[in-house]
Protein backbone atom coordinates (compact mmCIF):
# COMPACT_ATOMS: atom_id res chain seq x y z
CA UNK A 1 0.00 0.00 0.00
CA UNK A 2 1.14 3.54 -0.63
CA UNK A 3 0.46 6.69 1.33
CA UNK A 4 -2.53 8.48 -0.13
CA UNK A 5 -4.37 11.77 0.07
CA UNK A 6 -8.01 11.78 -1.09
CA UNK A 7 -7.46 8.42 -2.84
CA UNK A 8 -4.41 9.67 -4.79
CA UNK A 9 -1.01 8.02 -4.19
CA UNK A 10 1.67 10.41 -2.98
CA UNK A 11 4.43 10.45 -5.65
CA UNK A 12 7.65 8.64 -4.76
CA UNK A 13 9.72 11.79 -5.42
CA UNK A 14 7.75 13.59 -2.69
CA UNK A 15 7.72 10.64 -0.32
CA UNK A 16 11.46 9.89 -0.59
CA UNK A 17 12.77 13.43 -0.13
CA UNK A 18 10.88 14.68 2.91
CA UNK A 19 11.05 14.31 6.66
CA UNK A 20 7.78 13.10 8.12
CA UNK A 21 6.72 13.51 11.73
CA UNK A 22 3.68 11.33 12.38
CA UNK A 23 1.16 12.27 15.05
CA UNK A 24 2.36 11.43 18.52
CA UNK A 25 0.39 11.04 21.70
CA UNK A 26 0.84 13.92 24.09
CA UNK A 27 -1.12 15.19 27.04
CA UNK A 28 -3.21 18.30 26.49
CA UNK A 29 -3.76 18.65 30.23
CA UNK A 30 -4.46 16.59 33.32
CA UNK A 31 -7.95 16.04 34.62
CA UNK A 32 -8.87 16.45 38.29
CA UNK A 33 -7.65 12.93 39.04
CA UNK A 34 -4.25 13.45 37.40
CA UNK A 35 -5.05 11.42 34.28
CA UNK A 36 -3.70 12.81 31.02
CA UNK A 37 -6.25 14.17 28.55
CA UNK A 38 -5.38 13.66 24.90
CA UNK A 39 -6.41 16.25 22.33
CA UNK A 40 -8.84 15.06 19.65
CA UNK A 41 -6.77 16.72 16.94
CA UNK A 42 -3.55 15.02 15.91
CA UNK A 43 -1.11 16.61 13.49
CA UNK A 44 1.07 15.00 10.83
CA UNK A 45 3.90 17.28 9.63
CA UNK A 46 6.05 16.82 6.54
CA UNK A 47 9.02 19.03 5.68
CA UNK A 48 11.36 19.27 2.71
CA UNK A 49 14.54 21.28 2.23
CA UNK A 50 13.39 21.74 -1.36
CA UNK A 51 10.86 20.39 -3.85
CA UNK A 52 10.73 20.66 -7.60
CA UNK A 53 8.11 23.04 -8.94
CA UNK A 54 6.14 20.00 -10.20
CA UNK A 55 6.18 18.27 -6.79
CA UNK A 56 5.17 21.46 -4.93
CA UNK A 57 2.36 22.03 -7.40
CA UNK A 58 1.22 18.43 -6.94
CA UNK A 59 0.18 19.54 -3.45
CA UNK A 60 -1.15 22.98 -4.32
CA UNK A 61 -2.87 22.15 -7.64
CA UNK A 62 -3.52 18.40 -7.87
CA UNK A 63 -4.55 17.86 -4.25
CA UNK A 64 -5.70 21.29 -3.07
CA UNK A 65 -6.94 22.67 -6.43
CA UNK A 66 -5.54 26.08 -5.37
CA UNK A 67 -7.60 26.05 -2.13
CA UNK A 68 -6.08 26.82 1.28
CA UNK A 69 -7.15 23.45 2.68
CA UNK A 70 -8.93 20.22 1.81
CA UNK A 71 -11.06 17.96 4.01
CA UNK A 72 -10.68 14.36 2.81
CA UNK A 73 -9.59 10.82 3.70
CA UNK A 74 -5.94 9.74 3.81
CA UNK A 75 -3.59 6.81 4.36
CA UNK A 76 -0.60 7.96 6.43
CA UNK A 77 1.71 6.49 9.06
CA UNK A 78 0.55 6.56 12.67
CA UNK A 79 2.83 7.29 15.64
CA UNK A 80 4.40 3.81 15.40
CA UNK A 81 4.95 4.16 11.60
CA UNK A 82 2.17 1.73 10.70
CA UNK A 83 0.21 2.84 7.64
CA UNK A 84 -3.24 3.83 8.84
CA UNK A 85 -6.46 4.81 7.07
CA UNK A 86 -7.92 8.07 8.41
CA UNK A 87 -11.47 8.96 7.42
CA UNK A 88 -11.20 12.72 8.02
CA UNK A 89 -8.06 14.83 7.64
CA UNK A 90 -7.49 18.48 6.79
CA UNK A 91 -4.62 19.01 4.35
CA UNK A 92 -3.36 22.59 4.66
CA UNK A 93 -1.61 24.54 1.91
CA UNK A 94 2.13 24.01 2.32
CA UNK A 95 4.21 26.90 3.60
CA UNK A 96 7.40 27.74 1.73
CA UNK A 97 10.23 30.21 2.06
CA UNK A 98 10.15 30.82 -1.70
CA UNK A 99 10.94 29.77 -5.23
CA UNK A 100 14.56 29.96 -6.37
CA UNK A 101 16.34 28.30 -9.31
CA UNK A 102 13.12 26.52 -10.29
CA UNK A 103 12.69 24.85 -6.88
CA UNK A 104 10.62 25.67 -3.82
CA UNK A 105 12.64 25.89 -0.61
CA UNK A 106 11.88 25.38 3.08
CA UNK A 107 8.52 23.65 2.68
CA UNK A 108 6.31 22.57 5.57
CA UNK A 109 3.03 20.70 5.07
CA UNK A 110 0.57 20.13 7.90
CA UNK A 111 -2.18 17.54 7.90
CA UNK A 112 -4.63 17.66 10.81
CA UNK A 113 -6.11 14.25 11.60
CA UNK A 114 -9.65 14.44 12.92
CA UNK A 115 -10.83 10.82 12.65
N, CA, C and O atoms as CSV, one atom per row, in Angstrom:
chain,resi,resn,atom,element,x,y,z
A,1,UNK,N,N,0.841,-1.181,0.000
A,1,UNK,CA,C,0.000,0.000,0.000
A,1,UNK,C,C,0.887,1.245,0.000
A,1,UNK,O,O,1.999,1.231,0.529
A,2,UNK,N,N,0.400,2.274,-0.575
A,2,UNK,CA,C,1.138,3.536,-0.632
A,2,UNK,C,C,0.384,4.585,0.179
A,2,UNK,O,O,-0.829,4.493,0.363
A,3,UNK,N,N,1.117,5.575,0.655
A,3,UNK,CA,C,0.458,6.687,1.335
A,3,UNK,C,C,-0.408,7.416,0.318
A,3,UNK,O,O,-0.022,7.594,-0.837
A,4,UNK,N,N,-1.581,7.834,0.769
A,4,UNK,CA,C,-2.528,8.483,-0.130
A,4,UNK,C,C,-3.171,9.703,0.525
A,4,UNK,O,O,-3.298,9.790,1.746
A,5,UNK,N,N,-3.566,10.629,-0.324
A,5,UNK,CA,C,-4.375,11.773,0.072
A,5,UNK,C,C,-5.586,11.783,-0.855
A,5,UNK,O,O,-5.433,11.848,-2.075
A,6,UNK,N,N,-6.771,11.720,-0.292
A,6,UNK,CA,C,-8.007,11.776,-1.086
A,6,UNK,C,C,-8.019,10.713,-2.191
A,6,UNK,O,O,-8.503,10.963,-3.295
A,7,UNK,N,N,-7.480,9.520,-1.883
A,7,UNK,CA,C,-7.462,8.421,-2.842
A,7,UNK,C,C,-6.360,8.489,-3.880
A,7,UNK,O,O,-6.293,7.624,-4.754
A,8,UNK,N,N,-5.491,9.493,-3.813
A,8,UNK,CA,C,-4.410,9.666,-4.786
A,8,UNK,C,C,-3.076,9.313,-4.116
A,8,UNK,O,O,-2.743,9.852,-3.060
A,9,UNK,N,N,-2.318,8.403,-4.740
A,9,UNK,CA,C,-1.012,8.024,-4.189
A,9,UNK,C,C,-0.068,9.220,-4.165
A,9,UNK,O,O,-0.009,9.997,-5.118
A,10,UNK,N,N,0.663,9.360,-3.075
A,10,UNK,CA,C,1.670,10.413,-2.978
A,10,UNK,C,C,2.866,9.982,-3.829
A,10,UNK,O,O,3.387,8.883,-3.635
A,11,UNK,N,N,3.314,10.824,-4.768
A,11,UNK,CA,C,4.432,10.450,-5.649
A,11,UNK,C,C,5.704,10.082,-4.863
A,11,UNK,O,O,6.003,10.660,-3.818
A,12,UNK,N,N,6.421,9.119,-5.397
A,12,UNK,CA,C,7.651,8.642,-4.755
A,12,UNK,C,C,8.667,9.767,-4.570
A,12,UNK,O,O,9.375,9.800,-3.564
A,13,UNK,N,N,8.746,10.696,-5.541
A,13,UNK,CA,C,9.716,11.793,-5.420
A,13,UNK,C,C,9.409,12.680,-4.217
A,13,UNK,O,O,10.323,13.237,-3.608
A,14,UNK,N,N,8.141,12.813,-3.876
A,14,UNK,CA,C,7.749,13.591,-2.692
A,14,UNK,C,C,8.003,12.781,-1.442
A,14,UNK,O,O,8.561,13.282,-0.466
A,15,UNK,N,N,7.594,11.528,-1.477
A,15,UNK,CA,C,7.724,10.642,-0.323
A,15,UNK,C,C,9.181,10.434,0.095
A,15,UNK,O,O,9.501,10.473,1.284
A,16,UNK,N,N,10.059,10.214,-0.880
A,16,UNK,CA,C,11.459,9.889,-0.588
A,16,UNK,C,C,12.281,11.068,-0.070
A,16,UNK,O,O,13.255,10.860,0.653
A,17,UNK,N,N,11.913,12.291,-0.421
A,17,UNK,CA,C,12.774,13.434,-0.132
A,17,UNK,C,C,12.402,14.234,1.107
A,17,UNK,O,O,13.107,15.182,1.455
A,18,UNK,N,N,11.326,13.882,1.772
A,18,UNK,CA,C,10.878,14.676,2.909
A,18,UNK,C,C,11.187,14.032,4.247
A,18,UNK,O,O,11.628,12.886,4.326
A,19,UNK,N,N,10.941,14.804,5.293
A,19,UNK,CA,C,11.046,14.315,6.659
A,19,UNK,C,C,9.655,14.364,7.268
A,19,UNK,O,O,9.074,15.435,7.446
A,20,UNK,N,N,9.134,13.189,7.582
A,20,UNK,CA,C,7.778,13.100,8.122
A,20,UNK,C,C,7.817,12.963,9.629
A,20,UNK,O,O,8.662,12.260,10.185
A,21,UNK,N,N,6.891,13.645,10.281
A,21,UNK,CA,C,6.719,13.509,11.729
A,21,UNK,C,C,5.263,13.093,11.948
A,21,UNK,O,O,4.357,13.925,11.898
A,22,UNK,N,N,5.047,11.783,12.193
A,22,UNK,CA,C,3.683,11.325,12.378
A,22,UNK,C,C,3.102,11.844,13.698
A,22,UNK,O,O,3.835,12.301,14.574
A,23,UNK,N,N,1.786,11.766,13.822
A,23,UNK,CA,C,1.159,12.267,15.045
A,23,UNK,C,C,1.599,11.451,16.242
A,23,UNK,O,O,1.620,10.221,16.187
A,24,UNK,N,N,1.943,12.114,17.300
A,24,UNK,CA,C,2.356,11.432,18.518
A,24,UNK,C,C,1.319,11.691,19.593
A,24,UNK,O,O,0.547,12.646,19.507
A,25,UNK,N,N,1.306,10.850,20.588
A,25,UNK,CA,C,0.394,11.036,21.704
A,25,UNK,C,C,1.058,11.977,22.703
A,25,UNK,O,O,2.204,11.772,23.105
A,26,UNK,N,N,0.328,12.998,23.090
A,26,UNK,CA,C,0.836,13.919,24.088
A,26,UNK,C,C,-0.338,14.429,24.906
A,26,UNK,O,O,-1.462,14.534,24.413
A,27,UNK,N,N,-0.064,14.737,26.135
A,27,UNK,CA,C,-1.122,15.191,27.035
A,27,UNK,C,C,-1.449,16.649,26.765
A,27,UNK,O,O,-0.555,17.491,26.687
A,28,UNK,N,N,-2.730,16.940,26.622
A,28,UNK,CA,C,-3.209,18.298,26.486
A,28,UNK,C,C,-3.241,18.960,27.863
A,28,UNK,O,O,-2.905,20.134,28.019
A,29,UNK,N,N,-3.652,18.178,28.846
A,29,UNK,CA,C,-3.760,18.647,30.233
A,29,UNK,C,C,-3.990,17.424,31.109
A,29,UNK,O,O,-4.063,16.299,30.616
A,30,UNK,N,N,-4.101,17.651,32.377
A,30,UNK,CA,C,-4.457,16.594,33.324
A,30,UNK,C,C,-5.847,16.886,33.864
A,30,UNK,O,O,-6.195,18.037,34.128
A,31,UNK,N,N,-6.646,15.822,34.026
A,31,UNK,CA,C,-7.954,16.042,34.622
A,31,UNK,C,C,-7.810,16.144,36.146
A,31,UNK,O,O,-6.697,16.096,36.670
A,32,UNK,N,N,-8.903,16.281,36.833
A,32,UNK,CA,C,-8.867,16.455,38.290
A,32,UNK,C,C,-8.292,15.281,39.046
A,32,UNK,O,O,-7.928,15.418,40.214
A,33,UNK,N,N,-8.201,14.119,38.401
A,33,UNK,CA,C,-7.647,12.927,39.037
A,33,UNK,C,C,-6.205,12.662,38.602
A,33,UNK,O,O,-5.620,11.640,38.959
A,34,UNK,N,N,-5.638,13.589,37.831
A,34,UNK,CA,C,-4.255,13.447,37.403
A,34,UNK,C,C,-4.058,12.597,36.158
A,34,UNK,O,O,-2.922,12.291,35.796
A,35,UNK,N,N,-5.135,12.214,35.500
A,35,UNK,CA,C,-5.055,11.421,34.278
A,35,UNK,C,C,-4.877,12.355,33.078
A,35,UNK,O,O,-5.548,13.381,32.965
A,36,UNK,N,N,-3.971,11.980,32.201
A,36,UNK,CA,C,-3.703,12.806,31.017
A,36,UNK,C,C,-4.911,12.821,30.084
A,36,UNK,O,O,-5.569,11.802,29.875
A,37,UNK,N,N,-5.181,13.989,29.534
A,37,UNK,CA,C,-6.247,14.165,28.555
A,37,UNK,C,C,-5.585,14.385,27.205
A,37,UNK,O,O,-4.771,15.293,27.037
A,38,UNK,N,N,-5.948,13.539,26.245
A,38,UNK,CA,C,-5.384,13.665,24.898
A,38,UNK,C,C,-6.242,14.592,24.065
A,38,UNK,O,O,-7.468,14.563,24.170
A,39,UNK,N,N,-5.615,15.418,23.236
A,39,UNK,CA,C,-6.412,16.246,22.328
A,39,UNK,C,C,-7.046,15.377,21.253
A,39,UNK,O,O,-6.499,14.333,20.895
A,40,UNK,N,N,-8.192,15.798,20.738
A,40,UNK,CA,C,-8.835,15.059,19.649
A,40,UNK,C,C,-8.054,15.237,18.352
A,40,UNK,O,O,-7.953,14.307,17.552
A,41,UNK,N,N,-7.512,16.411,18.150
A,41,UNK,CA,C,-6.773,16.724,16.937
A,41,UNK,C,C,-5.343,16.199,17.035
A,41,UNK,O,O,-4.638,16.456,18.011
A,42,UNK,N,N,-4.932,15.468,16.018
A,42,UNK,CA,C,-3.548,15.020,15.913
A,42,UNK,C,C,-2.987,15.630,14.634
A,42,UNK,O,O,-3.716,15.820,13.660
A,43,UNK,N,N,-1.704,15.933,14.637
A,43,UNK,CA,C,-1.110,16.613,13.488
A,43,UNK,C,C,0.037,15.798,12.915
A,43,UNK,O,O,0.922,15.341,13.639
A,44,UNK,N,N,0.004,15.623,11.589
A,44,UNK,CA,C,1.075,15.001,10.826
A,44,UNK,C,C,1.795,16.127,10.104
A,44,UNK,O,O,1.160,16.925,9.414
A,45,UNK,N,N,3.121,16.205,10.254
A,45,UNK,CA,C,3.899,17.277,9.628
A,45,UNK,C,C,4.934,16.663,8.692
A,45,UNK,O,O,5.574,15.663,9.016
A,46,UNK,N,N,5.082,17.280,7.537
A,46,UNK,CA,C,6.054,16.820,6.545
A,46,UNK,C,C,6.850,18.036,6.107
A,46,UNK,O,O,6.271,19.069,5.770
A,47,UNK,N,N,8.167,17.925,6.107
A,47,UNK,CA,C,9.024,19.034,5.685
A,47,UNK,C,C,9.996,18.561,4.603
A,47,UNK,O,O,10.384,17.395,4.542
A,48,UNK,N,N,10.367,19.511,3.763
A,48,UNK,CA,C,11.362,19.267,2.713
A,48,UNK,C,C,12.305,20.459,2.661
A,48,UNK,O,O,11.872,21.604,2.792
A,49,UNK,N,N,13.598,20.194,2.469
A,49,UNK,CA,C,14.540,21.282,2.229
A,49,UNK,C,C,14.172,21.981,0.935
A,49,UNK,O,O,14.186,23.209,0.851
A,50,UNK,N,N,13.837,21.171,-0.090
A,50,UNK,CA,C,13.387,21.739,-1.360
A,50,UNK,C,C,12.535,20.714,-2.094
A,50,UNK,O,O,12.655,19.508,-1.880
A,51,UNK,N,N,11.671,21.226,-2.966
A,51,UNK,CA,C,10.864,20.392,-3.853
A,51,UNK,C,C,10.915,21.007,-5.245
A,51,UNK,O,O,11.019,22.223,-5.405
A,52,UNK,N,N,10.840,20.139,-6.240
A,52,UNK,CA,C,10.729,20.662,-7.603
A,52,UNK,C,C,9.416,21.420,-7.718
A,52,UNK,O,O,8.497,21.214,-6.925
A,53,UNK,N,N,9.334,22.291,-8.702
A,53,UNK,CA,C,8.105,23.043,-8.938
A,53,UNK,C,C,6.945,22.071,-9.163
A,53,UNK,O,O,5.844,22.298,-8.663
A,54,UNK,N,N,7.186,20.988,-9.913
A,54,UNK,CA,C,6.142,19.999,-10.198
A,54,UNK,C,C,5.660,19.303,-8.930
A,54,UNK,O,O,4.459,19.088,-8.767
A,55,UNK,N,N,6.581,18.945,-8.022
A,55,UNK,CA,C,6.183,18.275,-6.786
A,55,UNK,C,C,5.433,19.224,-5.844
A,55,UNK,O,O,4.462,18.822,-5.203
A,56,UNK,N,N,5.880,20.474,-5.761
A,56,UNK,CA,C,5.167,21.458,-4.932
A,56,UNK,C,C,3.760,21.683,-5.479
A,56,UNK,O,O,2.790,21.757,-4.725
A,57,UNK,N,N,3.669,21.788,-6.794
A,57,UNK,CA,C,2.365,22.027,-7.402
A,57,UNK,C,C,1.478,20.788,-7.376
A,57,UNK,O,O,0.266,20.903,-7.560
A,58,UNK,N,N,2.048,19.612,-7.154
A,58,UNK,CA,C,1.217,18.430,-6.939
A,58,UNK,C,C,0.355,18.655,-5.703
A,58,UNK,O,O,-0.829,18.320,-5.694
A,59,UNK,N,N,0.958,19.228,-4.654
A,59,UNK,CA,C,0.175,19.536,-3.449
A,59,UNK,C,C,-0.807,20.676,-3.697
A,59,UNK,O,O,-1.997,20.553,-3.406
A,60,UNK,N,N,-0.307,21.778,-4.233
A,60,UNK,CA,C,-1.151,22.978,-4.322
A,60,UNK,C,C,-2.201,22.903,-5.427
A,60,UNK,O,O,-3.269,23.499,-5.286
A,61,UNK,N,N,-1.933,22.193,-6.515
A,61,UNK,CA,C,-2.871,22.148,-7.638
A,61,UNK,C,C,-3.621,20.812,-7.723
A,61,UNK,O,O,-4.851,20.792,-7.782
A,62,UNK,N,N,-2.887,19.709,-7.729
A,62,UNK,CA,C,-3.523,18.400,-7.875
A,62,UNK,C,C,-4.374,18.056,-6.649
A,62,UNK,O,O,-5.526,17.643,-6.786
A,63,UNK,N,N,-3.816,18.222,-5.477
A,63,UNK,CA,C,-4.548,17.863,-4.252
A,63,UNK,C,C,-5.454,18.999,-3.790
A,63,UNK,O,O,-6.646,18.781,-3.575
A,64,UNK,N,N,-4.924,20.185,-3.635
A,64,UNK,CA,C,-5.704,21.288,-3.067
A,64,UNK,C,C,-6.512,22.084,-4.093
A,64,UNK,O,O,-7.392,22.854,-3.709
A,65,UNK,N,N,-6.236,21.918,-5.369
A,65,UNK,CA,C,-6.937,22.666,-6.425
A,65,UNK,C,C,-6.933,24.165,-6.125
A,65,UNK,O,O,-7.943,24.847,-6.294
A,66,UNK,N,N,-5.779,24.664,-5.677
A,66,UNK,CA,C,-5.543,26.076,-5.365
A,66,UNK,C,C,-6.322,26.581,-4.152
A,66,UNK,O,O,-6.394,27.788,-3.924
A,67,UNK,N,N,-6.904,25.669,-3.373
A,67,UNK,CA,C,-7.599,26.050,-2.135
A,67,UNK,C,C,-6.579,26.129,-0.992
A,67,UNK,O,O,-5.454,25.648,-1.128
A,68,UNK,N,N,-6.969,26.725,0.109
A,68,UNK,CA,C,-6.083,26.825,1.276
A,68,UNK,C,C,-6.061,25.544,2.093
A,68,UNK,O,O,-5.108,25.299,2.833
A,69,UNK,N,N,-7.107,24.719,1.967
A,69,UNK,CA,C,-7.150,23.449,2.685
A,69,UNK,C,C,-8.135,22.511,1.997
A,69,UNK,O,O,-8.951,22.935,1.180
A,70,UNK,N,N,-8.043,21.224,2.344
A,70,UNK,CA,C,-8.935,20.215,1.809
A,70,UNK,C,C,-9.282,19.241,2.912
A,70,UNK,O,O,-8.401,18.728,3.602
A,71,UNK,N,N,-10.570,18.986,3.078
A,71,UNK,CA,C,-11.056,17.962,4.011
A,71,UNK,C,C,-11.271,16.693,3.195
A,71,UNK,O,O,-12.020,16.702,2.218
A,72,UNK,N,N,-10.615,15.595,3.592
A,72,UNK,CA,C,-10.683,14.365,2.810
A,72,UNK,C,C,-10.257,13.182,3.671
A,72,UNK,O,O,-10.046,13.326,4.875
A,73,UNK,N,N,-10.131,12.015,3.049
A,73,UNK,CA,C,-9.586,10.824,3.701
A,73,UNK,C,C,-8.107,10.700,3.322
A,73,UNK,O,O,-7.656,11.298,2.345
A,74,UNK,N,N,-7.365,9.921,4.104
A,74,UNK,CA,C,-5.937,9.739,3.812
A,74,UNK,C,C,-5.434,8.422,4.388
A,74,UNK,O,O,-6.018,7.862,5.316
A,75,UNK,N,N,-4.349,7.949,3.818
A,75,UNK,CA,C,-3.588,6.811,4.363
A,75,UNK,C,C,-2.192,7.348,4.673
A,75,UNK,O,O,-1.433,7.701,3.771
A,76,UNK,N,N,-1.872,7.401,5.965
A,76,UNK,CA,C,-0.599,7.959,6.430
A,76,UNK,C,C,-0.071,7.102,7.570
A,76,UNK,O,O,-0.821,6.306,8.135
A,77,UNK,N,N,1.202,7.246,7.919
A,77,UNK,CA,C,1.709,6.485,9.059
A,77,UNK,C,C,1.157,7.030,10.372
A,77,UNK,O,O,0.937,8.232,10.519
A,78,UNK,N,N,0.939,6.125,11.322
A,78,UNK,CA,C,0.555,6.560,12.666
A,78,UNK,C,C,1.820,6.767,13.499
A,78,UNK,O,O,2.926,6.743,12.960
A,79,UNK,N,N,1.665,6.966,14.789
A,79,UNK,CA,C,2.826,7.291,15.636
A,79,UNK,C,C,3.849,6.173,15.732
A,79,UNK,O,O,4.994,6.419,16.111
A,80,UNK,N,N,3.454,4.926,15.390
A,80,UNK,CA,C,4.403,3.808,15.402
A,80,UNK,C,C,4.817,3.419,13.977
A,80,UNK,O,O,5.356,2.332,13.767
A,81,UNK,N,N,4.570,4.292,13.007
A,81,UNK,CA,C,4.948,4.158,11.602
A,81,UNK,C,C,4.196,3.043,10.880
A,81,UNK,O,O,4.674,2.512,9.877
A,82,UNK,N,N,3.018,2.693,11.395
A,82,UNK,CA,C,2.166,1.729,10.703
A,82,UNK,C,C,1.204,2.513,9.818
A,82,UNK,O,O,0.544,3.441,10.285
A,83,UNK,N,N,1.123,2.142,8.540
A,83,UNK,CA,C,0.213,2.837,7.640
A,83,UNK,C,C,-1.217,2.680,8.150
A,83,UNK,O,O,-1.670,1.576,8.453
A,84,UNK,N,N,-1.913,3.806,8.237
A,84,UNK,CA,C,-3.245,3.833,8.835
A,84,UNK,C,C,-4.199,4.613,7.941
A,84,UNK,O,O,-3.835,5.643,7.374
A,85,UNK,N,N,-5.421,4.110,7.822
A,85,UNK,CA,C,-6.459,4.813,7.073
A,85,UNK,C,C,-7.170,5.777,8.021
A,85,UNK,O,O,-7.671,5.373,9.070
A,86,UNK,N,N,-7.207,7.048,7.643
A,86,UNK,CA,C,-7.922,8.070,8.409
A,86,UNK,C,C,-9.104,8.531,7.570
A,86,UNK,O,O,-8.953,8.816,6.382
A,87,UNK,N,N,-10.274,8.607,8.180
A,87,UNK,CA,C,-11.469,8.964,7.419
A,87,UNK,C,C,-11.624,10.462,7.224
A,87,UNK,O,O,-12.226,10.897,6.243
A,88,UNK,N,N,-11.085,11.266,8.151
A,88,UNK,CA,C,-11.197,12.718,8.017
A,88,UNK,C,C,-9.870,13.371,8.391
A,88,UNK,O,O,-9.409,13.281,9.529
A,89,UNK,N,N,-9.270,14.029,7.402
A,89,UNK,CA,C,-8.063,14.830,7.640
A,89,UNK,C,C,-8.278,16.189,6.979
A,89,UNK,O,O,-9.110,16.336,6.084
A,90,UNK,N,N,-7.518,17.168,7.432
A,90,UNK,CA,C,-7.494,18.479,6.791
A,90,UNK,C,C,-6.076,18.703,6.284
A,90,UNK,O,O,-5.143,18.851,7.073
A,91,UNK,N,N,-5.919,18.728,4.969
A,91,UNK,CA,C,-4.616,19.013,4.355
A,91,UNK,C,C,-4.536,20.519,4.184
A,91,UNK,O,O,-5.398,21.113,3.537
A,92,UNK,N,N,-3.524,21.139,4.748
A,92,UNK,CA,C,-3.364,22.589,4.658
A,92,UNK,C,C,-2.362,22.942,3.556
A,92,UNK,O,O,-1.446,22.170,3.272
A,93,UNK,N,N,-2.538,24.089,2.950
A,93,UNK,CA,C,-1.613,24.540,1.913
A,93,UNK,C,C,-0.201,24.579,2.497
A,93,UNK,O,O,0.007,25.130,3.578
A,94,UNK,N,N,0.770,23.997,1.789
A,94,UNK,CA,C,2.134,24.010,2.318
A,94,UNK,C,C,2.710,25.421,2.404
A,94,UNK,O,O,2.455,26.274,1.554
A,95,UNK,N,N,3.487,25.635,3.450
A,95,UNK,CA,C,4.211,26.904,3.605
A,95,UNK,C,C,5.580,26.733,2.971
A,95,UNK,O,O,6.165,25.651,3.024
A,96,UNK,N,N,6.088,27.796,2.374
A,96,UNK,CA,C,7.400,27.736,1.734
A,96,UNK,C,C,8.134,29.056,1.944
A,96,UNK,O,O,7.518,30.111,2.095
A,97,UNK,N,N,9.452,28.974,1.950
A,97,UNK,CA,C,10.231,30.212,2.065
A,97,UNK,C,C,10.457,30.858,0.705
A,97,UNK,O,O,10.982,31.970,0.638
A,98,UNK,N,N,10.068,30.179,-0.397
A,98,UNK,CA,C,10.145,30.818,-1.702
A,98,UNK,C,C,10.608,29.907,-2.816
A,98,UNK,O,O,11.009,28.764,-2.598
A,99,UNK,N,N,10.539,30.451,-4.014
A,99,UNK,CA,C,10.944,29.767,-5.232
A,99,UNK,C,C,12.265,30.370,-5.695
A,99,UNK,O,O,12.387,31.586,-5.848
A,100,UNK,N,N,13.254,29.505,-5.917
A,100,UNK,CA,C,14.564,29.963,-6.371
A,100,UNK,C,C,15.180,28.863,-7.223
A,100,UNK,O,O,15.170,27.692,-6.843
A,101,UNK,N,N,15.720,29.248,-8.383
A,101,UNK,CA,C,16.344,28.296,-9.311
A,101,UNK,C,C,15.376,27.183,-9.713
A,101,UNK,O,O,15.796,26.041,-9.904
A,102,UNK,N,N,14.105,27.498,-9.843
A,102,UNK,CA,C,13.118,26.523,-10.287
A,102,UNK,C,C,12.678,25.521,-9.234
A,102,UNK,O,O,11.987,24.552,-9.549
A,103,UNK,N,N,13.076,25.747,-7.973
A,103,UNK,CA,C,12.687,24.851,-6.882
A,103,UNK,C,C,12.078,25.668,-5.750
A,103,UNK,O,O,12.442,26.823,-5.532
A,104,UNK,N,N,11.154,25.051,-5.041
A,104,UNK,CA,C,10.620,25.667,-3.824
A,104,UNK,C,C,11.480,25.218,-2.651
A,104,UNK,O,O,11.904,24.065,-2.583
A,105,UNK,N,N,11.732,26.140,-1.733
A,105,UNK,CA,C,12.643,25.887,-0.613
A,105,UNK,C,C,11.915,26.032,0.720
A,105,UNK,O,O,10.957,26.795,0.845
A,106,UNK,N,N,12.396,25.273,1.723
A,106,UNK,CA,C,11.882,25.381,3.082
A,106,UNK,C,C,10.383,25.120,3.177
A,106,UNK,O,O,9.631,25.971,3.650
A,107,UNK,N,N,9.952,23.948,2.729
A,107,UNK,CA,C,8.521,23.645,2.677
A,107,UNK,C,C,8.089,22.905,3.935
A,107,UNK,O,O,8.785,22.013,4.420
A,108,UNK,N,N,6.923,23.293,4.453
A,108,UNK,CA,C,6.305,22.573,5.567
A,108,UNK,C,C,4.835,22.344,5.246
A,108,UNK,O,O,4.104,23.284,4.934
A,109,UNK,N,N,4.410,21.092,5.323
A,109,UNK,CA,C,3.032,20.703,5.072
A,109,UNK,C,C,2.448,20.162,6.367
A,109,UNK,O,O,3.073,19.349,7.049
A,110,UNK,N,N,1.256,20.612,6.698
A,110,UNK,CA,C,0.569,20.135,7.903
A,110,UNK,C,C,-0.727,19.453,7.518
A,110,UNK,O,O,-1.511,19.972,6.723
A,111,UNK,N,N,-0.937,18.282,8.094
A,111,UNK,CA,C,-2.178,17.536,7.903
A,111,UNK,C,C,-2.776,17.280,9.277
A,111,UNK,O,O,-2.194,16.565,10.093
A,112,UNK,N,N,-3.933,17.864,9.528
A,112,UNK,CA,C,-4.632,17.658,10.805
A,112,UNK,C,C,-5.498,16.423,10.682
A,112,UNK,O,O,-6.295,16.307,9.751
A,113,UNK,N,N,-5.346,15.506,11.614
A,113,UNK,CA,C,-6.105,14.252,11.602
A,113,UNK,C,C,-7.249,14.375,12.600
A,113,UNK,O,O,-7.036,14.535,13.802
A,114,UNK,N,N,-8.459,14.296,12.074
A,114,UNK,CA,C,-9.652,14.445,12.920
A,114,UNK,C,C,-10.280,13.103,13.278
A,114,UNK,O,O,-10.806,12.946,14.380
A,115,UNK,N,N,-10.234,12.143,12.377
A,115,UNK,CA,C,-10.829,10.823,12.650
A,115,UNK,C,C,-10.210,9.767,11.740
A,115,UNK,O,O,-10.577,8.594,11.817
